Amino acid sequence: MQVAMIGTGYVGLVSGACFADFGHTVTCIDKDAAKIERLRQGGIPIYEPGLDVLVAQNVKAGRLAFDTSAAEAVRKADAVFIAVGTPSRRGDGHADLSYVYAAAEEIAGLIEGFTVIVTKSTVPVGTGDEIEKIVRRVRPDGDFAVVSNPEFLREGAAIEDFKRPDRVVVGAEDERAQAVMSELYRPLFLNETPILFTSRRTSELTKYAANAFLAMKITFINEMADLCEAVGADVQHVARGIGLDKRIGGKFLNAGPGYGGSCFPKDTLALVRTAMDYDAPVELIETTVRVNDQRKKAMARKVSKALGGEVSGKTVGVLGVTFKPNTDDMRDAPSLDIIPALQAMGAKVQAFDPEGAAEAEHLLPGVAFKESPYDAAESADVLVIITEWDQFRALDLNRIKLLMRKPVLVDLRNIYKPDDMRAQGFDYTSVGRP
């Protein structure tokens, strides 16, 4: 099938490359000429394991192309995907749909023959209705259907999630559109992947509900971690004890500095605003947002406590600044709250991240970015692990201790065992463990 993908950000580029790998002919479109030229030259504008190889293979096979103009690709397309950003709108937390609606208007003027217009971006309930109105206004004679097909990709494992997903959700009330979507996802049908066909509004809400539930699960175990510290219990054992219950499950029960990233923060806010608009408040999610914001700020106080309450004039080494490992994404990363709070206390911060430094330099002024974890530890009064990159799990601890001014380590991801760290001579602080 012929596919046009509007937007070559994280969702659009991964989805486009994977659809091409399924055997479809895909054109990824973006108005950023520099980005398109970079993609044509074999460069990848985001860090995602395996994406460079997947893109190169499908470009070479002639199934994947990149363009700044949507005209030709949309005219030929059986399906046009909208995969543009929907950031939180400043001031009120609503999803900013201006890019989505601009894409819909552009698509409307270009479609020929029956075309399925698919919203891949995360959008509030009712957005598909508005897209349909826009396209109908521009093209009263247009033969099209608007479909919701939310993405459920984890950064760092996006290709695996696209090709071997837990489920695919499609909101389509037109039989022809369902047939097109079935053909697009045919390889997954053959693998017996659960594919849920439902109404468009149900599909839109399903995405928000899934992210809100996971955010709530993270926030729950973080609050349990605080309680564990107060009573002398071990949050990792608590998490395992409840996670073995199949009704709960063990995923997203790792205590830490709070959730961040491109999805959970903005999607929980957008869901809260949508619920308010419909006079159906979601108080659990409202509390989740508030508690998570407070938690990220509280982590700086945890570091201060490890230093005896005095941070001014001290050097803080930081390992990991991206919101999670295996990505260069800095959106709403906990480090963006923790590091400025430490700087406000008078600390000098030096940091290392395997992939995030280039982006983080613009967001964290005054931080000295280093070339290795050992450089970040040199002459530090405390070393703080914020992001659990694999390479931080097997550090040469003797070397770290010799490099540091004081052997104080604050592990916000519980990578190491408290007894082992004490045996190594570290003053060790973790999350939710005695």
SULSUL-V34560 format. One record per backbone hydrogen bond with DSSP energy under -0.5 kcal/mol. CO is the residue of the C=O (numbers start at 1). NH is the residue of the N-H. E is the energy in kcal/mol with one decimal. If there is no record, write none. Layout:
co=CO nh=NH e=E
co=CO nh=NH e=E
This chain:
co=1 nh=3 e=-0.5
co=1 nh=25 e=-2.6
co=2 nh=78 e=-2.5
co=2 nh=79 e=-1.6
co=3 nh=27 e=-2.2
co=4 nh=6 e=-0.6
co=4 nh=81 e=-3.3
co=5 nh=7 e=-0.8
co=5 nh=29 e=-3.3
co=6 nh=83 e=-2.8
co=9 nh=13 e=-2.5
co=10 nh=14 e=-1.7
co=11 nh=15 e=-2.6
co=12 nh=16 e=-2.6
co=13 nh=17 e=-2.3
co=14 nh=18 e=-2.2
co=15 nh=19 e=-2.7
co=16 nh=20 e=-2.1
co=17 nh=21 e=-1.9
co=18 nh=22 e=-1.3
co=19 nh=24 e=-1.8
co=20 nh=23 e=-1.5
co=24 nh=26 e=-0.6
co=25 nh=3 e=-3.1
co=26 nh=65 e=-2.0
co=27 nh=5 e=-2.9
co=28 nh=67 e=-2.1
co=29 nh=7 e=-3.3
co=31 nh=33 e=-1.2
co=32 nh=36 e=-2.2
co=33 nh=37 e=-2.5
co=34 nh=38 e=-2.2
co=35 nh=39 e=-2.3
co=36 nh=40 e=-2.4
co=37 nh=41 e=-1.6
co=38 nh=43 e=-3.0
co=39 nh=42 e=-1.5
co=46 nh=48 e=-0.7
co=47 nh=328 e=-0.5
co=48 nh=51 e=-2.3
co=50 nh=54 e=-2.0
co=51 nh=55 e=-2.7
co=52 nh=56 e=-2.2
co=53 nh=57 e=-2.5
co=54 nh=58 e=-1.8
co=55 nh=59 e=-2.4
co=56 nh=60 e=-2.4
co=57 nh=61 e=-1.6
co=58 nh=63 e=-2.1
co=58 nh=64 e=-1.3
co=59 nh=62 e=-1.2
co=63 nh=26 e=-3.5
co=65 nh=28 e=-2.8
co=67 nh=30 e=-1.8
co=70 nh=74 e=-2.8
co=71 nh=75 e=-2.1
co=72 nh=76 e=-1.7
co=73 nh=77 e=-1.0
co=78 nh=116 e=-2.2
co=79 nh=4 e=-2.2
co=79 nh=81 e=-0.5
co=80 nh=118 e=-3.2
co=81 nh=6 e=-3.2
co=81 nh=83 e=-0.7
co=82 nh=120 e=-2.4
co=82 nh=121 e=-1.9
co=83 nh=9 e=-0.5
co=83 nh=12 e=-0.5
co=87 nh=96 e=-3.3
co=89 nh=92 e=-1.0
co=89 nh=93 e=-1.9
co=94 nh=89 e=-4.1
co=95 nh=97 e=-0.8
co=97 nh=101 e=-2.6
co=98 nh=102 e=-2.0
co=99 nh=103 e=-2.1
co=100 nh=104 e=-2.3
co=101 nh=105 e=-2.1
co=102 nh=106 e=-2.0
co=103 nh=107 e=-2.8
co=104 nh=108 e=-2.3
co=105 nh=109 e=-1.1
co=107 nh=110 e=-2.0
co=107 nh=111 e=-1.5
co=115 nh=117 e=-0.6
co=115 nh=145 e=-1.8
co=116 nh=80 e=-3.0
co=116 nh=118 e=-0.7
co=117 nh=119 e=-0.5
co=117 nh=147 e=-3.0
co=118 nh=82 e=-3.3
co=118 nh=120 e=-0.9
co=119 nh=149 e=-2.4
co=120 nh=151 e=-0.8
co=121 nh=123 e=-0.7
co=124 nh=127 e=-1.9
co=126 nh=130 e=-1.6
co=127 nh=131 e=-2.5
co=128 nh=132 e=-2.3
co=129 nh=133 e=-1.9
co=130 nh=134 e=-2.4
co=131 nh=135 e=-2.6
co=132 nh=136 e=-2.4
co=133 nh=137 e=-2.3
co=134 nh=138 e=-2.3
co=135 nh=139 e=-3.0
co=139 nh=142 e=-2.1
co=142 nh=144 e=-0.7
co=143 nh=115 e=-1.7
co=145 nh=117 e=-3.1
co=145 nh=147 e=-0.5
co=147 nh=119 e=-3.1
co=148 nh=171 e=-3.7
co=153 nh=155 e=-0.5
co=154 nh=157 e=-2.3
co=157 nh=161 e=-2.1
co=158 nh=162 e=-2.2
co=159 nh=163 e=-2.4
co=160 nh=164 e=-2.6
co=166 nh=194 e=-0.5
co=168 nh=196 e=-2.9
co=170 nh=172 e=-0.9
co=170 nh=198 e=-2.7
co=171 nh=148 e=-2.1
co=174 nh=178 e=-2.2
co=175 nh=179 e=-2.0
co=176 nh=180 e=-2.0
co=177 nh=181 e=-2.5
co=178 nh=182 e=-2.4
co=179 nh=183 e=-1.9
co=180 nh=184 e=-2.3
co=181 nh=185 e=-2.0
co=183 nh=186 e=-1.3
co=185 nh=188 e=-1.2
co=185 nh=189 e=-1.8
co=186 nh=190 e=-2.2
co=187 nh=191 e=-1.0
co=188 nh=193 e=-2.6
co=189 nh=192 e=-1.7
co=194 nh=168 e=-2.0
co=194 nh=196 e=-0.5
co=195 nh=197 e=-0.7
co=196 nh=170 e=-3.0
co=196 nh=198 e=-0.5
co=198 nh=172 e=-1.7
co=199 nh=203 e=-2.2
co=200 nh=204 e=-2.3
co=201 nh=205 e=-2.1
co=202 nh=206 e=-2.2
co=203 nh=207 e=-1.4
co=204 nh=208 e=-1.1
co=205 nh=209 e=-2.9
co=206 nh=210 e=-2.4
co=207 nh=211 e=-2.1
co=208 nh=212 e=-2.6
co=209 nh=213 e=-2.2
co=210 nh=214 e=-2.0
co=211 nh=215 e=-2.5
co=212 nh=216 e=-2.3
co=213 nh=217 e=-2.1
co=214 nh=218 e=-2.2
co=215 nh=219 e=-2.3
co=216 nh=220 e=-2.3
co=217 nh=221 e=-2.0
co=218 nh=222 e=-1.8
co=219 nh=223 e=-2.0
co=220 nh=224 e=-2.2
co=221 nh=225 e=-1.8
co=222 nh=226 e=-1.7
co=223 nh=227 e=-1.9
co=224 nh=228 e=-2.7
co=225 nh=229 e=-2.3
co=226 nh=230 e=-1.6
co=227 nh=231 e=-2.1
co=228 nh=232 e=-1.8
co=228 nh=233 e=-2.0
co=233 nh=235 e=-0.6
co=234 nh=238 e=-2.0
co=235 nh=239 e=-3.0
co=236 nh=240 e=-1.9
co=237 nh=241 e=-2.6
co=238 nh=242 e=-2.2
co=239 nh=243 e=-2.6
co=240 nh=244 e=-1.7
co=242 nh=245 e=-1.2
co=244 nh=246 e=-0.6
co=245 nh=248 e=-2.2
co=245 nh=249 e=-2.7
co=250 nh=253 e=-0.9
co=253 nh=255 e=-0.7
co=263 nh=267 e=-3.1
co=264 nh=268 e=-2.3
co=265 nh=269 e=-1.6
co=266 nh=270 e=-2.4
co=267 nh=271 e=-2.2
co=268 nh=272 e=-2.2
co=269 nh=273 e=-2.3
co=270 nh=274 e=-2.5
co=271 nh=275 e=-2.7
co=272 nh=276 e=-2.0
co=273 nh=277 e=-2.4
co=274 nh=278 e=-1.7
co=275 nh=280 e=-3.2
co=276 nh=279 e=-1.5
co=281 nh=283 e=-0.7
co=282 nh=286 e=-2.2
co=283 nh=287 e=-2.3
co=284 nh=288 e=-2.0
co=285 nh=289 e=-2.4
co=286 nh=290 e=-2.0
co=287 nh=291 e=-3.1
co=288 nh=292 e=-2.4
co=289 nh=293 e=-2.1
co=290 nh=294 e=-2.0
co=291 nh=295 e=-2.1
co=292 nh=296 e=-1.9
co=293 nh=297 e=-1.3
co=294 nh=298 e=-1.9
co=295 nh=299 e=-1.2
co=297 nh=300 e=-0.9
co=297 nh=301 e=-0.7
co=298 nh=302 e=-1.4
co=299 nh=303 e=-1.8
co=300 nh=304 e=-2.3
co=301 nh=305 e=-2.4
co=302 nh=306 e=-1.8
co=303 nh=307 e=-1.0
co=304 nh=307 e=-0.7
co=304 nh=309 e=-3.2
co=305 nh=308 e=-1.9
co=307 nh=310 e=-0.7
co=309 nh=311 e=-0.5
co=311 nh=314 e=-2.6
co=314 nh=316 e=-0.6
co=314 nh=348 e=-2.9
co=315 nh=317 e=-0.6
co=315 nh=381 e=-2.8
co=315 nh=382 e=-1.2
co=316 nh=350 e=-2.4
co=317 nh=384 e=-3.4
co=318 nh=320 e=-0.6
co=318 nh=352 e=-2.1
co=319 nh=386 e=-2.4
co=319 nh=387 e=-1.6
co=329 nh=323 e=-1.9
co=330 nh=333 e=-1.9
co=331 nh=261 e=-2.1
co=333 nh=336 e=-1.9
co=334 nh=337 e=-1.7
co=334 nh=338 e=-2.6
co=335 nh=339 e=-2.2
co=337 nh=341 e=-1.5
co=338 nh=342 e=-2.0
co=339 nh=343 e=-2.5
co=340 nh=344 e=-2.4
co=341 nh=345 e=-1.0
co=342 nh=347 e=-2.3
co=343 nh=346 e=-1.5
co=346 nh=313 e=-2.5
co=347 nh=349 e=-0.5
co=348 nh=316 e=-3.3
co=349 nh=368 e=-2.2
co=350 nh=318 e=-2.5
co=351 nh=370 e=-3.4
co=352 nh=320 e=-3.2
co=353 nh=357 e=-0.6
co=356 nh=360 e=-2.8
co=357 nh=361 e=-2.3
co=359 nh=362 e=-1.0
co=359 nh=363 e=-0.7
co=360 nh=363 e=-0.6
co=360 nh=364 e=-2.3
co=364 nh=367 e=-1.5
co=367 nh=369 e=-0.8
co=368 nh=351 e=-2.4
co=372 nh=376 e=-1.7
co=373 nh=377 e=-1.2
co=374 nh=378 e=-1.1
co=377 nh=380 e=-2.1
co=380 nh=405 e=-2.1
co=380 nh=406 e=-1.5
co=382 nh=317 e=-3.0
co=383 nh=410 e=-2.9
co=384 nh=319 e=-3.0
co=384 nh=386 e=-0.7
co=385 nh=412 e=-1.8
co=387 nh=389 e=-1.6
co=389 nh=392 e=-1.9
co=390 nh=393 e=-2.0
co=392 nh=395 e=-0.6
co=395 nh=397 e=-1.4
co=396 nh=400 e=-2.4
co=397 nh=401 e=-2.7
co=398 nh=402 e=-2.0
co=399 nh=403 e=-1.9
co=400 nh=404 e=-1.9
co=403 nh=379 e=-3.0
co=406 nh=408 e=-2.2
co=407 nh=409 e=-0.5
co=407 nh=427 e=-3.1
co=408 nh=383 e=-2.5
co=409 nh=411 e=-0.6
co=409 nh=429 e=-2.5
co=410 nh=385 e=-2.5
co=410 nh=412 e=-0.9
co=411 nh=414 e=-0.9
co=417 nh=421 e=-2.3
co=418 nh=422 e=-2.3
co=419 nh=423 e=-2.2
co=420 nh=424 e=-1.4
co=421 nh=426 e=-2.5
co=422 nh=425 e=-1.4
co=426 nh=428 e=-1.0
co=427 nh=409 e=-2.2
co=429 nh=411 e=-3.3
co=430 nh=432 e=-0.6
co=432 nh=235 e=-3.4
